[in-house]
Amino acid sequence: TEIDWKAYMEEVEGFANGTLDYTQLKGDTGPLVYPAGFVYIFLGLYYATGRGTDVRLAQYLFAGLYLLNLLLVFRIYCRTNKVPPYVFFFMCCASYRIHSIFVLRLFNDPVAMAILFLAVNLFLEERWSWGCLLFSLAVSVKMNILLFAPGLLFLLLQRFGLLGCIPKLCICALLQVVLGLPFLLVNPVGYLTRSFDLGRQFQFKWTVNWRFLPEEVFQNRAFHATLLLAHLAGLGLFALHRWHRSKGSILTLLKDPAERKHTSPPLTIIFVLFSSNFLGICCSRSLHYQFYVWYFHTLPYLLWCTPTTKLAHMPKVLLLGVIELCWNTYPSTVCSSLSLHICHGLVLLQLWYGTAPPPTLHTPALSRRPAAISKKAQ
């Protein structure tokens, strides 16, 4: 259980010793492939745990992070008032894999997700600048947070319009520059290609979601391009028909909010962000076991955000159980990976049909006679 922790400590140890060339920062598992925020946070853990030797103290710190993450998630769910209370038992106690990711394996994924959930809480409080700052910090720990980015861009356009959202995007970009500046000054190409490598190949032996494919198909660039196109198509369809709820064209989002009718209730913010991330999960080139934390805490909302009858609760709980079983099957099998895709497909179908906009009600035109009477009364 110390393999990744040891690699993280070796990667940040080089920085502690004065190495600023990102291509020279390496560990037992390979070169450093995370942005600069990861280096600073795990450098703090490096010194707090006696240069990474006190693994038990690190586990205590991650246990605290786990509790903080739950607090942030519960605060989000309290704003939605959608998920029945008994579901939170499964979120807290029924996932061996999540407990392992946080407290046993000490991955950087939980750190990134905890910062992301803090950013979502700030968005719900209408503190968009601070939220964008925290969102960018989460991206600097691990790039999977970018799966939320299309939804965040939609929300910023909805809330501020094109010109109004530019300062918020600048906050996100500026933080990345500031955090990466020591490395950018030494070897900018090395830093950018290592920390933001979108074309990195994954090993077939670790995949959770594509085990049923032949390895040559899994590694094929055409397959990757197909998944990217599917992801973009899904985002486009959700943006046009599920996120955009007003009667006007989606291009009205580019206008100043003062020139259009605008509402941004908490449910809209959470639905857009969580569904944006889930679409990325469904079209991911590969999911490794630690990636489960990318969307585990959002699944109850995705399942219960649509209208639910009493009889429909049990299938949703069953769906959570099957997803958990798929992620706890090691190594993954053809059956477990296919089952995971089926579950993801069922969630997507529910999100699409369960959040369809209501049909437009056409009110009959008023007759001329009442209009005339009304005018006479005035």
C-alpha positions in Angstrom: 0.0 0.0 0.0 3.0 2.3 0.2 4.0 2.1 -3.5 2.4 5.3 -4.7 3.1 7.2 -1.5 6.8 6.3 -1.8 6.8 7.4 -5.4 5.2 10.8 -4.5 7.8 11.4 -1.8 10.6 10.6 -4.3 9.1 13.0 -6.8 8.9 15.9 -4.4 12.2 15.1 -2.8 13.9 16.3 -6.0 12.2 19.6 -5.7 13.1 19.9 -2.0 16.8 19.3 -3.1 16.5 22.2 -5.6 15.6 20.5 -8.8 13.4 22.9 -10.9 13.6 21.0 -14.2 10.3 19.1 -14.2 11.7 16.4 -16.5 14.2 15.4 -13.7 11.5 14.9 -11.0 10.9 11.1 -10.9 9.9 8.3 -8.6 9.8 4.5 -8.6 6.7 4.4 -10.7 8.0 6.8 -13.4 8.3 10.5 -14.0 6.2 13.2 -12.3 3.1 13.8 -14.4 1.1 16.1 -12.1 1.0 19.9 -12.2 2.8 22.1 -9.7 0.1 22.3 -7.0 0.7 18.6 -6.4 4.3 19.3 -5.7 3.7 22.0 -3.1 1.0 20.1 -1.3 2.9 16.8 -1.1 6.1 18.7 -0.3 4.3 19.9 2.9 3.3 16.3 3.6 6.9 15.3 2.9 8.2 17.5 5.7 5.2 16.8 8.0 5.9 13.1 7.9 9.7 13.1 8.5 10.6 13.2 4.8 7.8 10.7 4.0 9.0 8.0 6.5 6.1 8.3 8.9 3.4 6.6 6.8 1.0 6.2 9.8 0.9 10.0 10.4 0.2 10.4 6.7 -2.7 8.0 7.0 -4.1 10.0 10.0 -3.8 13.2 7.9 -5.7 11.5 5.1 -8.3 10.2 7.5 -8.9 13.9 8.5 -9.1 14.8 4.8 -11.7 12.1 4.3 -13.9 13.5 7.1 -13.4 17.0 5.7 -14.4 15.8 2.2 -17.6 14.2 3.6 -18.4 17.4 5.4 -18.1 19.4 2.1 -20.1 16.8 0.2 -22.9 16.7 2.9 -23.1 20.5 2.8 -23.7 20.3 -1.0 -26.4 17.7 -0.6 -28.1 19.7 2.1 -28.6 22.4 -0.5 -30.3 20.0 -2.9 -32.7 18.2 -0.6 -33.0 15.4 -3.2 -31.2 12.4 -1.8 -32.9 10.3 1.0 -30.9 10.2 4.3 -30.4 6.5 4.3 -28.2 6.8 1.1 -25.6 8.6 3.1 -24.9 5.4 5.0 -23.7 3.8 1.8 -21.6 6.9 1.0 -19.9 6.8 4.4 -19.6 3.2 5.3 -20.2 0.9 2.4 -17.3 1.6 0.1 -14.1 -0.4 0.8 -12.5 1.0 -2.3 -13.0 4.7 -1.3 -11.6 4.0 2.2 -8.6 2.4 0.6 -8.0 5.2 -1.8 -8.1 7.8 1.0 -6.5 6.2 4.0 -4.5 3.2 2.7 -3.0 4.2 -0.6 -2.8 8.0 0.1 -3.4 9.0 -3.6 -3.5 12.6 -4.8 -7.0 12.1 -6.3 -8.7 12.6 -2.9 -6.8 15.9 -2.4 -7.9 17.2 -5.7 -11.5 16.2 -5.1 -11.7 17.7 -1.6 -10.5 21.1 -3.0 -13.1 20.7 -5.9 -15.9 20.2 -3.4 -14.8 23.2 -1.5 -15.0 25.2 -4.8 -18.5 23.9 -5.4 -19.6 25.1 -2.0 -18.2 28.5 -2.9 -20.1 28.5 -6.1 -23.3 27.8 -4.2 -22.6 30.8 -2.0 -22.2 33.0 -5.1 -18.5 33.5 -4.4 -17.5 32.8 -7.9 -14.0 34.4 -7.9 -12.9 32.4 -4.8 -14.6 29.3 -6.3 -12.6 29.7 -9.6 -9.4 30.1 -7.6 -10.0 26.9 -5.7 -11.1 25.1 -8.8 -7.8 26.0 -10.5 -6.0 24.9 -7.4 -7.7 21.5 -7.7 -6.7 21.3 -11.3 -3.1 21.9 -10.3 -3.2 18.8 -8.1 -4.6 16.5 -10.8 -6.0 17.1 -14.2 -9.1 15.0 -13.8 -10.8 18.1 -12.4 -10.9 19.5 -16.0 -13.8 17.1 -16.5 -15.9 19.7 -14.5 -14.6 22.5 -16.7 -17.2 22.4 -19.5 -19.9 22.7 -16.9 -18.2 25.5 -15.1 -17.7 27.4 -18.3 -21.5 27.0 -19.0 -22.3 28.3 -15.5 -20.0 31.3 -15.8 -21.5 32.3 -19.1 -25.0 31.8 -17.6 -24.2 33.9 -14.6 -21.9 36.6 -16.1 -22.1 36.5 -19.9 -19.1 36.4 -22.2 -17.4 39.6 -21.1 -18.2 39.0 -17.4 -16.7 35.5 -17.3 -13.4 36.5 -18.8 -12.0 37.8 -15.4 -13.0 34.5 -13.7 -11.2 32.5 -16.4 -8.2 34.8 -15.9 -8.2 33.9 -12.2 -8.0 30.2 -13.2 -5.2 30.8 -15.7 -3.2 33.2 -13.5 -3.0 30.7 -10.6 -1.7 28.0 -12.9 1.1 30.4 -14.1 2.0 31.5 -10.6 2.2 27.9 -9.3 4.2 26.7 -12.2 6.4 29.7 -12.5 9.6 28.2 -10.8 9.4 25.3 -13.3 8.4 27.4 -16.3 11.4 29.7 -15.9 13.8 26.7 -16.0 12.2 24.4 -18.6 8.7 25.6 -19.8 8.3 22.9 -22.4 9.3 20.2 -20.0 6.8 21.4 -17.4 3.9 21.7 -19.8 4.5 18.4 -21.6 4.9 16.5 -18.3 2.2 18.1 -16.1 -0.5 18.6 -18.8 0.1 15.6 -21.0 -3.4 14.9 -22.5 -2.1 12.2 -24.8 -0.5 10.0 -22.1 -1.0 6.2 -22.7 -2.4 4.0 -20.0 -1.5 0.4 -19.3 -4.1 -2.1 -20.2 -3.5 -4.2 -17.1 -4.9 -1.5 -14.8 -8.0 -0.6 -16.7 -11.3 -1.0 -14.9 -13.7 0.0 -17.7 -12.3 -1.4 -21.0 -11.2 -4.9 -20.0 -13.6 -6.5 -22.5 -11.7 -5.0 -25.4 -8.6 -6.5 -27.0 -5.4 -4.6 -25.9 -4.6 -3.4 -29.4 -8.0 -1.7 -29.6 -7.5 -0.2 -26.2 -4.2 1.3 -27.3 -5.5 2.4 -30.7 -5.5 6.2 -31.3 -8.6 5.9 -33.5 -10.4 4.5 -30.4 -9.2 7.4 -28.3 -10.4 9.9 -31.0 -13.9 8.1 -31.0 -14.2 8.5 -27.3 -13.2 12.2 -27.5 -15.9 12.8 -30.2 -18.5 11.0 -28.1 -17.5 13.1 -25.1 -17.8 16.3 -27.0 -21.1 15.2 -28.5 -22.5 14.4 -25.1 -21.4 17.7 -23.7 -23.0 19.5 -26.6 -26.3 17.7 -26.3 -26.5 18.2 -22.5 -25.6 21.9 -22.9 -28.2 22.5 -25.6 -31.1 20.4 -24.2 -30.6 19.8 -20.5 -28.4 22.5 -19.0 -29.9 25.3 -21.0 -33.5 25.6 -19.6 -34.7 28.9 -21.0 -36.8 29.2 -24.2 -34.2 31.4 -26.0 -31.2 30.3 -28.0 -28.1 29.1 -26.1 -26.3 32.0 -27.8 -28.1 34.3 -25.4 -25.6 33.1 -22.8 -23.0 35.4 -24.5 -25.1 38.5 -23.7 -24.8 40.6 -20.5 -27.1 39.0 -17.9 -28.8 42.4 -17.4 -30.1 42.0 -21.0 -31.7 38.6 -20.4 -33.8 36.8 -17.9 -31.4 34.8 -15.7 -31.8 32.3 -12.9 -29.1 30.2 -11.4 -30.6 28.1 -8.6 -28.3 25.8 -6.6 -29.8 22.6 -8.2 -28.7 23.9 -11.6 -25.1 24.5 -10.5 -24.7 21.1 -9.0 -26.5 19.3 -11.9 -24.4 21.0 -14.5 -21.1 20.3 -12.7 -21.8 16.8 -11.7 -23.2 15.7 -15.1 -20.3 17.4 -16.9 -17.9 15.3 -14.9 -19.9 12.1 -15.3 -20.0 12.5 -19.1 -16.2 12.6 -19.0 -16.1 9.5 -16.8 -18.3 7.6 -19.3 -16.0 8.5 -22.2 -12.7 8.1 -20.4 -9.9 6.3 -22.2 -9.2 4.3 -19.1 -10.3 4.3 -15.5 -7.9 3.1 -12.8 -9.0 2.0 -9.3 -8.1 5.3 -7.7 -10.2 7.1 -10.2 -13.4 5.9 -8.5 -13.1 8.9 -6.2 -13.6 11.1 -9.2 -17.3 10.5 -9.1 -18.2 8.3 -6.2 -19.6 11.1 -4.0 -21.6 12.6 -7.0 -23.4 9.3 -7.8 -26.3 9.7 -5.2 -27.1 13.1 -6.6 -27.0 11.9 -10.2 -29.4 9.0 -9.3 -31.8 11.0 -7.2 -31.8 14.4 -8.9 -34.7 13.2 -11.1 -38.3 12.7 -9.8 -38.4 9.4 -7.9 -41.3 7.2 -6.9 -41.1 5.1 -3.7 -40.8 1.9 -5.8 -37.9 3.4 -7.8 -35.6 3.8 -4.8 -34.6 0.1 -4.6 -33.3 -0.1 -8.3 -31.2 3.0 -7.6 -29.7 1.5 -4.5 -29.0 -1.7 -6.5 -27.3 0.3 -9.2 -25.0 1.9 -6.6 -24.2 -1.6 -5.3 -23.4 -3.0 -8.7 -21.1 0.0 -9.5 -19.4 -0.6 -6.1 -19.0 -4.3 -6.9 -17.4 -3.5 -10.3 -14.8 -1.2 -8.7 -14.0 -3.8 -6.0 -13.3 -6.6 -8.6 -9.6 -6.9 -8.8 -8.3 -7.5 -11.4 -11.1 -6.3 -13.5 -12.8 -8.8 -15.8 -14.8 -8.7 -19.0 -18.0 -9.1 -16.9 -17.1 -6.3 -14.4 -16.1 -3.8 -17.1 -19.2 -4.5 -19.2 -21.4 -4.2 -16.1 -19.8 -0.9 -15.2 -20.6 0.5 -18.7 -24.2 -0.8 -18.4 -24.6 1.0 -15.1 -23.1 4.2 -16.5 -25.5 3.9 -19.5 -28.5 3.5 -17.2 -27.5 6.6 -15.2 -27.1 8.6 -18.4 -30.5 7.5 -19.7 -32.1 8.6 -16.4 -30.3 12.0 -16.5 -31.4 12.5 -20.1 -35.1 11.5 -19.8 -35.6 12.4 -16.2 -34.5 16.0 -16.7 -36.2 16.7 -19.9 -37.7 20.2 -20.0 -41.5 20.2 -19.4 -43.7 20.7 -22.5 -44.5 24.3 -23.3 -48.1 25.2 -22.3 -49.9 27.4 -24.8 -52.3 29.7 -23.1 -55.3 30.7 -25.2 -55.4 34.2 -26.5 -57.8 36.5 -24.7 -60.9 37.5 -26.6 -61.4 41.1 -27.8 -64.5 41.6 -25.7 -62.8 41.3 -22.3 -59.9 43.4 -23.5 -62.3 46.1 -24.5 -64.0 46.0 -21.1 -60.7 46.1 -19.4 -59.7 49.2 -21.3 -63.0 50.9 -20.6 -62.6 50.1 -16.9 -59.2 51.9 -16.9 
